[in-house]
Amino acid sequence: MDRLMIEKLVKKNGIRFQSMIAQEECAELIQAISKCLRSKDFPVEYERENLIEEMADVMICLQQLQYMYYIDDEELYAMKQKKENRLITREGLKE
């Protein structure tokens, strides 16, 4: 979603409302993951498609959260790198 559309959306609905939407979309992603894990065929096509849809919704919400809470790309990237490095170290994957 481009920045102009995010600005219009936030101006129309407000930060509080869009933040609540982000929470709801994260909950729907959790449900989609659970359905994939419970599937005997791991996962059937419907559940896989639903997972993709919910992932896309959360990705859109992440862009909105980044805009609404003034998080620039560099700050987010630095935190992502820090978390990835910690995961790699913790899991013993460091070469």
N, C-alpha and C positions, 0 to 999 in steps of 0.2 A: 504494500500500500504506500503510495507516495506521501510525502510530508504534508502537502497541501490538503489532501483528503483527510489525513489524520487530524490536522488543525481544525478543519470544518466539523468533523465528527465530534471532537472534544468540545468545541465551542457550542455545538448544538446540544449535546447530552451532558457535558460536565465531567470533570475528573472522577468524582465519586461514583457516578453511574458506570462509566467505562471501566473503572477499577473493579466494580462488582461483576461486570460482564467477564472480565479477565478471570476472576475467581471461578465463576460458573463454567467457563470454557476449560479451565484446568481440571475441574471436577469431572467434566464430561470426558476428558482425555484419560483420566484415571479409570473411569468406568469402561472405556473402550479397551484399555490395556488389560483389565481384568477379564473381559469377555474373550479376548484373544488367548489368554492363559488358560481359561476354562474350556476352550474348544478342544474337542477330541481330535480334530483334524489339524489343529495348530497352524495357523488359524484358517477358518473357512473364508471364502472370498468376501462374503458380506461383512464379516468382522474386520477383515483386512482393510476393506474400503472405508469402513467407519473409522478405523484407526487413522487412516490417512486424512480423512476429513477433519477429525478432531485435532490432529497435529497441525494442520493448516490453520485452523481457527486459533490455536494457541500461538502459533508463529505471528499471526496478525496482531493478536493482543500484546505480544511482547514488543512489537514495534510501537504500539500505542503507549504502553507503559514507559518505554524508553523516552518517548517524546514528553509525556505528561510529567514525568519526574526528573526531567532535565539530565538524562544520562547520555553522555556523548559516546560515540563509537569507540574511542580510544580507552575510555574508562571501562567500558563493558568488555572490550577485547582483553585488557590487562587482567581483569578479574577472571575471565574465561581461561586465560593461559595459566594463571595461578591455580585454579581449580583442576585443570587438566594435569598439570605437573604433580599436584598432590595426589591425584588418583593414580597416575602412573607409578609414583613412588610407593604408595600404599599397596598397590597390587603387585609390586615386584616386577614391573614391566620395563624398568629403566635399563638401558643397555650400557 
